[in-house]
Amino acid sequence: MKIIPAIDLMNKKAVRLYKGSKNEIKEYGDPVEIAKEFSKYVDLIHIVDLDGAFEGSVKNLDVVKQIIKKTGLKVELGGGLRTFESIKNAYEIGVTYVIIGTAAFNLEFLEKVTSAFNNITISLDVENGTLKTKGWLENSQITLEDAFSIFKKYTNRFIYTDTSKDGTLEGVSLNIKRFWQDEEIIYAGGVSKKEDLKKLENIGFDGAIIGKALYEGKINLQELRGEQ
């Protein structure tokens, strides 16, 4: 299972939120330097433009460009990518996977971007079995399973985020039921120890995004790489 370190960007800095709340922010410093450290152990990182997610348009693309330029890392990028132009701009600076969440619910738009670009990744942001949209602020009116059955016609790569666990270090949910076949599904939310990774692997996830656990020293990338 692939380990994907996360960098959340806000005001050009690397931060972590607690359950997606702007009121509980912890700063971790220069995202480019953090990415350089990650690049010693992995070839892909997960970046979320939090300003973009909350405001609806990308705000930190210049930082992402610097990370790609100075580290050579592959990047999957989400947060505020809700227009064709913003997605095009992300791919033009070297992003490997563009992640869309709220915008995916517009099927006409989804058809357009998946026809024009490769590697579109849909973010399934879930809380207690309910999909959330608009930076996790609103609940959608469709179940996870129903949404997935529609979305998988357009792409085969997804990120499943348990928003109730994100940034909590509480461990992963025990009640996740596999709802996919051979699509690529990456997990995010609450990963805090190696045992969590084993649980996710057993469920069948293809990868796990790890954020706060790395910054707080709960999980060590060097150790993980040695065990793979």
NORBELCOR-V546525 format. One record per residue. N is the residue number from 1. PSI is psi in whole degrees, -180 to 180 (* if undefined). D_CENTER is the distance of its C-alpha to the mean C-alpha in Angstrom with 2 decimals. Layout:
BEGIN
n psi d_center
N PSI D_CENTER
N PSI D_CENTER
END
This chain:
BEGIN
n psi d_center
1 136 15.58
2 136 13.22
3 125 12.00
4 103 8.99
5 148 9.54
6 142 7.41
7 119 9.25
8 129 9.24
9 132 12.08
10 124 14.94
11 42 18.38
12 4 17.66
13 156 17.04
14 126 14.41
15 169 14.15
16 140 12.81
17 161 13.49
18 114 15.04
19 34 13.79
20 12 12.45
21 128 16.06
22 -14 17.25
23 -9 20.36
24 85 18.99
25 138 17.62
26 127 18.14
27 144 18.34
28 3 17.96
29 -152 19.48
30 116 19.19
31 -30 15.75
32 -43 17.71
33 -38 19.64
34 -42 16.75
35 -39 15.21
36 -40 18.75
37 -44 18.95
38 -35 15.82
39 -14 17.35
40 -21 20.27
41 -21 18.48
42 168 15.59
43 -2 15.25
44 135 11.50
45 159 9.03
46 122 5.48
47 134 6.64
48 126 6.50
49 95 10.09
50 -37 11.11
51 -42 14.55
52 -42 13.47
53 -42 11.66
54 -33 14.88
55 -15 17.34
56 1 16.23
57 148 16.50
58 135 14.90
59 -19 16.55
60 30 15.39
61 -30 15.62
62 -37 18.55
63 -42 16.70
64 -42 14.15
65 -42 17.34
66 -40 19.00
67 -47 16.35
68 -44 16.63
69 -41 20.37
70 -13 21.07
71 -25 19.04
72 8 18.88
73 149 15.37
74 145 13.30
75 133 10.19
76 128 7.21
77 131 7.14
78 168 6.42
79 96 8.92
80 10 12.44
81 83 12.61
82 5 15.28
83 156 18.21
84 -42 19.37
85 -42 20.39
86 -37 17.13
87 -43 15.42
88 -45 18.55
89 -39 18.48
90 -46 15.01
91 -34 16.30
92 -28 19.57
93 -1 18.38
94 6 16.95
95 138 13.24
96 -45 12.86
97 123 10.12
98 130 9.74
99 128 7.28
100 144 9.60
101 -83 10.02
102 -44 13.42
103 -22 14.97
104 -21 14.68
105 -13 17.38
106 97 19.77
107 -28 20.79
108 -43 23.04
109 -42 20.30
110 -43 18.04
111 -43 21.11
112 -48 21.74
113 -34 18.46
114 -24 18.08
115 -33 21.75
116 -30 21.45
117 149 18.38
118 162 17.08
119 21 13.60
120 130 12.31
121 131 9.24
122 130 9.39
123 121 7.11
124 97 9.55
125 113 9.60
126 135 12.61
127 117 15.27
128 42 18.42
129 -2 18.01
130 134 17.66
131 142 15.04
132 149 14.20
133 178 13.97
134 65 14.58
135 30 12.17
136 10 12.91
137 -23 16.53
138 148 18.10
139 141 18.48
140 169 18.83
141 29 22.05
142 145 20.87
143 160 20.02
144 -47 16.96
145 -41 19.32
146 -42 20.99
147 -44 17.94
148 -39 16.71
149 -28 20.27
150 -49 20.20
151 -34 16.84
152 -10 17.56
153 -17 20.55
154 -29 18.50
155 162 15.80
156 18 15.24
157 128 11.54
158 154 9.12
159 123 6.12
160 112 8.20
161 123 7.45
162 99 10.85
163 -22 11.18
164 -16 14.59
165 -16 13.50
166 125 10.71
167 12 12.48
168 -22 15.62
169 28 16.22
170 -3 17.94
171 171 16.87
172 156 15.34
173 146 17.10
174 -10 20.17
175 24 20.51
176 124 17.70
177 135 19.65
178 124 18.69
179 8 18.73
180 167 18.05
181 -98 20.32
182 14 19.40
183 156 16.17
184 118 13.22
185 123 10.97
186 138 8.18
187 145 8.28
188 144 6.72
189 101 9.40
190 1 12.68
191 123 13.00
192 -10 16.13
193 167 18.43
194 -31 19.18
195 -33 20.52
196 -41 17.18
197 -38 16.04
198 -41 19.32
199 -45 18.90
200 -38 15.62
201 -40 17.41
202 -34 20.37
203 -33 18.61
204 12 17.53
205 146 13.80
206 -18 13.35
207 168 10.89
208 133 9.37
209 129 6.82
210 127 9.44
211 -88 9.91
212 -35 13.11
213 -32 14.96
214 -44 15.11
215 -30 16.29
216 4 18.76
217 17 20.09
218 -31 19.48
219 137 18.02
220 120 19.44
221 -38 17.86
222 -42 21.41
223 -44 22.54
224 -44 19.74
225 -36 20.54
226 -24 24.15
227 -12 23.70
228 * 21.97
END
